[in-house]
């Protein structure tokens, strides 16, 4: 799947976007990022919506890495620790199971020392070209 250059998360042409660089292959996806002050919800704490967005992205691209087009059907997130701005984090997503057109995934965000800040599980459903307009 071709990346959308206006995507909020990955698009390099979106002036308000995160412009993240994602890696993906064989049912896994990963990226590193340093959230800045513009992504805070509370003083020096990363907004939960941003955390959710990053997790959604790595889980989606874990499926996209297999050549499938999918959209998010359901996502559950556990916020384990507050994430601070201006600190480097890594996000990982992978496919856990496939049931017909439903892809079950999991994702985590952790810091350089391996401390996990957020975990997620999501289900994505297959989008057939021209069938979901």
Helices and strands as residue ranges (DSSP letters): E 23-25, E 28-34, G 37-39, E 40-42, E 45-46, H 48-64, E 70-79, E 88-99, E 102-111, E 116-126
